[in-house]
Structure formats: C-alpha cells, structure tokens
Amino acid sequence: MKTFTFENIYNPGHLIANNALYQHIHYPEMLTRYDSNFLEFMKQPTLDEFQEAARFLRGFHQSKGQKHVKFLFPQDQKPSEELMDYFKQEGFDVGFNELYSIDPDRFPSVGVNPDIEVMEVTKKELNDYLAFQYEQDLDYGPDFADQKVNMHKRNFENPRIMQVLAFYKGAPAGSVDVIIEEDSAEIDGLMVHETFQKKGIGSRLQRFVMDRFPERNVILVADGEDTPRLMYQKQGYTCLGFRYEVLKVFK
C-alpha cells in the first residue's frame, strides 16, 4: 500500500524558487489565496533563519500587493519553543492540519434518502455549483469570492478535478471537489450549507466519492483543531500525520 504524505496533497500554486531551507510557492492567478502563496520549510528553521525568510516573503508579497505571509513546517514536527514564543510575540496565527486516509470499502454505509441527490458537475449544473460556491466564498470577502469564480471555472476544465454537487429537495446544499491521481482521490473543500446541515449530506458526498473511486485511497486534510476531524475519525479514516503552519495578515 502506498504511503501518503502532505506532499501528495494538491495545491494549484507554482514552485518558483527553492533552496536547502525552503521552497517558495506562488499563485499569481489568485494572490488572495493564502493556501497557494507561502514558503514551505524543508527542515526546521532556527529563529534567525525564520526571521530572514519572513523578511524575504514579506517583501516579495508587498511587491505583488499581497498583505499576508504564510509558512508551512515539515510534517510531524512541531516548531521549537523559541519559534512558538516568537510567533506569539509577533502576532502570528499558529495552527496545524492533519492528513487522513481511508480505503473506500471501510467507509460506513449510508442510508437512502430520496430528498438528497448527489451528482458530478457538468455544464448543466455548473452555474448552480458556481452560485453555491460564491455564497460560501463571500465569508472571505467579495474580492476573494470574485477571484475564486475563475479558479472554479479553471478546475471545471481540469480533467484531474471532479466537482460534485449535492441537492436537497432540488436546492444546492453541499459540494466537494475531488483531485484524481493514479493511487488516490483527494477530497477537497467538502462543505454543507448551514441551512442543510445534520441531514447526512456530508456523508452522502463522501459516499459518492468512495463509490466512484473504489480502487483508490481517499485522502483529505482536516484542521487539527476543528470538529470535522472527529467525524472523519468516527467514519474510519486513519490519521497519517500532522503539519504546522503560521500566518500573519498585515493591515
């Protein structure tokens, strides 16, 4: 069985530079997307190395009109206490994600509910999908939501990405994107509209992925401090590791 790491997780950002300490990911197509504009450390930095890297990224992002800096740390390694103290002192947001995997045949069965219909997005459903995503993306501001529309349209044309939409009594209620690789199907952006939560829509979306890709491992990333990770654990997913990240947004 293949071993998956965070390096198997899809990111539309482009590698524009690297060295022994870090690699620099940049996504000019959507400068407001923090998850695609960052430095990823290849080894644990010292405080001096982090400060130098932070100065570089801040200057680079300022030149592009970006107001954030974001850094990823090596998998399964927590930053040193010295770094953690520095992050707190300088107002960085610190968090970590967890990587999960499951064999589709281990995913729990899901009862039939005639009110829920799940389907792959085609040209017929694309406008419904875009409108649903736009409403959710507005939580991050209209500029972000507007830019995300173009990203969703690019994804629709990408044969590696399948967009899935769930309807509840005919109304768009949930969605997920699936990144298709040779050995894996990655669940990304799983969401259910707050109006339709606790109706089993999230489980139905996952079941759709399991049924569509029964020969692949299904993988996903969850916030290590958020409640959905508990749901994944109850559903039988295995945690494969964690990765710390820090973010600072400047006014």
C-alpha positions in Angstrom: 0.0 0.0 0.0 1.3 3.4 -0.9 2.2 5.8 1.9 0.8 9.2 1.6 2.2 12.4 3.0 1.3 16.1 2.8 3.4 16.2 -0.4 0.6 14.2 -2.1 -1.9 17.0 -1.4 -2.9 19.0 -4.4 -2.1 22.7 -4.5 -2.5 24.9 -7.6 0.3 27.2 -6.6 3.5 27.2 -8.7 7.0 26.4 -7.4 9.0 29.5 -8.3 12.2 29.0 -6.2 13.7 26.6 -3.7 16.9 26.1 -1.7 18.1 23.8 1.1 15.8 25.6 3.7 12.5 26.1 1.9 10.6 26.2 -1.3 8.6 29.2 -2.5 5.1 28.7 -3.8 3.3 31.5 -5.6 -0.1 31.7 -7.4 -0.4 34.9 -9.4 -3.8 33.7 -10.7 -5.2 34.3 -7.2 -3.0 36.4 -4.9 -5.6 36.4 -2.1 -5.5 32.7 -1.6 -3.2 32.2 1.4 -3.1 28.4 0.8 -1.3 28.9 -2.6 1.1 31.7 -1.6 3.6 30.7 1.0 7.0 29.3 1.9 7.3 25.6 2.9 10.3 24.8 5.1 12.1 21.6 4.1 13.7 21.4 7.5 13.1 23.1 10.9 14.4 26.7 10.7 16.3 28.4 13.5 14.8 31.7 14.7 17.3 33.6 12.6 16.5 31.6 9.6 12.8 32.1 10.0 13.2 35.8 10.5 15.3 36.1 7.3 12.8 34.0 5.4 9.9 36.1 6.8 11.6 39.3 5.7 12.1 37.9 2.2 8.4 36.7 1.8 7.0 40.0 3.3 9.0 42.0 0.7 8.0 39.7 -2.2 4.4 39.8 -1.3 4.4 43.5 -0.8 5.7 43.9 -4.3 2.7 41.9 -5.6 0.2 43.8 -3.4 -0.3 40.9 -1.0 -1.0 41.6 2.6 0.0 38.2 4.2 2.8 35.9 4.9 2.3 32.1 5.4 4.8 29.4 6.3 4.5 25.6 6.4 6.7 23.4 8.5 8.0 19.9 8.0 5.4 17.1 8.5 5.2 15.6 12.0 7.5 18.3 13.5 6.3 21.0 15.9 8.2 24.3 15.7 10.7 24.8 18.6 9.6 26.6 21.8 11.8 29.5 20.7 9.8 29.8 17.5 6.5 29.4 19.2 7.3 32.2 21.6 8.3 34.4 18.7 5.1 33.7 16.8 3.0 34.7 19.8 5.1 37.8 20.4 4.8 38.9 16.7 1.1 38.1 16.3 1.3 35.1 14.0 -1.7 32.7 13.9 -0.4 29.2 14.6 -2.3 26.1 13.7 -1.8 22.6 12.4 -3.6 20.3 9.9 -3.9 16.5 10.0 -3.7 14.2 7.0 -6.3 11.4 6.8 -6.8 8.4 4.5 -9.3 5.6 4.1 -9.9 2.6 1.9 -13.3 3.2 0.3 -14.6 -0.3 1.4 -14.1 0.8 5.0 -16.3 3.8 4.7 -19.7 3.3 6.6 -22.8 2.5 4.6 -25.1 5.5 4.1 -28.9 5.1 4.2 -31.0 6.1 1.2 -32.7 9.5 1.4 -34.8 10.4 -1.6 -34.5 14.1 -0.7 -30.7 14.1 -1.4 -29.3 13.8 -4.9 -25.5 13.9 -5.5 -24.0 14.3 -8.9 -20.8 15.2 -10.8 -21.0 18.7 -12.1 -21.5 19.0 -15.8 -22.2 22.1 -17.9 -25.8 21.7 -16.9 -25.0 22.1 -13.1 -22.1 24.4 -13.4 -24.0 27.6 -12.8 -25.6 26.1 -9.7 -22.2 25.0 -8.5 -20.6 28.4 -9.1 -23.5 30.2 -7.3 -23.3 27.8 -4.3 -19.5 28.3 -4.0 -19.8 32.1 -4.4 -22.2 32.3 -1.5 -19.7 30.3 0.7 -16.7 32.2 -0.5 -18.3 35.6 0.4 -17.3 34.8 4.0 -13.8 35.8 3.0 -14.8 39.0 1.2 -16.2 39.9 -2.3 -12.7 40.2 -3.9 -11.8 36.7 -2.8 -15.2 35.3 -4.0 -14.9 37.0 -7.3 -11.4 35.6 -7.9 -12.5 32.2 -6.8 -15.1 32.0 -9.6 -12.3 32.0 -12.2 -10.5 29.3 -10.2 -13.6 27.1 -10.1 -14.0 27.6 -13.9 -10.4 26.5 -14.4 -11.0 23.5 -12.2 -14.0 22.6 -14.3 -11.8 22.3 -17.3 -9.1 20.3 -15.5 -9.5 16.5 -16.1 -7.7 15.9 -12.8 -10.5 17.6 -10.8 -14.1 16.5 -10.4 -16.6 18.8 -8.9 -19.5 17.3 -7.1 -22.8 19.0 -6.0 -25.4 17.7 -3.6 -29.1 18.9 -3.8 -31.6 18.7 -1.0 -35.2 18.7 -2.3 -33.8 20.3 -5.5 -31.8 23.1 -3.8 -28.0 23.1 -3.9 -27.0 22.1 -0.4 -23.4 20.8 -0.4 -20.3 20.3 -2.5 -16.9 18.7 -2.7 -14.0 18.8 -5.2 -12.1 15.5 -5.9 -8.5 15.6 -7.1 -7.9 12.4 -9.0 -4.4 10.8 -9.0 -3.2 7.4 -10.0 -3.4 6.0 -6.5 -5.6 8.4 -4.6 -8.8 10.5 -4.8 -8.4 13.6 -2.6 -11.4 15.2 -1.0 -11.1 18.9 -1.0 -13.4 21.7 0.1 -16.1 19.5 1.5 -18.9 21.8 2.6 -22.6 21.7 3.5 -24.7 24.9 3.6 -25.6 25.8 7.1 -29.3 25.5 6.3 -29.0 21.9 5.4 -26.6 20.6 8.0 -27.2 17.5 10.1 -29.2 15.8 7.3 -26.4 13.4 6.2 -25.4 15.4 3.2 -21.7 15.4 4.1 -21.7 11.6 4.4 -23.6 11.3 1.1 -21.0 13.4 -0.7 -18.2 11.2 0.7 -20.1 8.0 -0.2 -20.3 9.3 -3.8 -16.5 9.7 -3.9 -16.0 6.2 -2.3 -18.3 4.6 -4.9 -16.7 6.5 -7.8 -13.2 5.6 -6.9 -13.3 2.2 -5.1 -9.7 1.2 -6.2 -8.1 4.4 -4.9 -7.2 5.5 -1.4 -9.3 8.5 -0.4 -7.3 11.2 1.3 -8.1 14.6 2.8 -6.7 17.3 5.1 -8.6 18.5 8.2 -7.9 21.3 10.6 -6.2 19.8 13.6 -8.2 22.0 16.0 -11.7 21.8 14.4 -14.5 19.4 14.9 -14.8 17.8 11.4 -11.7 15.8 12.2 -13.6 13.9 14.9 -16.2 13.0 12.3 -13.5 11.6 10.0 -12.1 9.5 12.8 -15.6 8.1 13.6 -16.0 7.2 9.9 -12.9 5.1 9.9 -10.3 7.4 8.4 -6.7 6.9 9.6 -4.6 9.9 10.6 -1.3 9.8 8.7 0.4 12.8 10.3 0.2 16.5 11.1 1.8 19.7 9.8 2.1 23.1 11.5 1.6 26.4 9.7 1.7 30.0 10.7 0.0 33.0 9.1 0.1 36.8 9.6 -2.1 39.2 7.8 -1.0 42.9 7.7 -3.4 45.8 7.6 
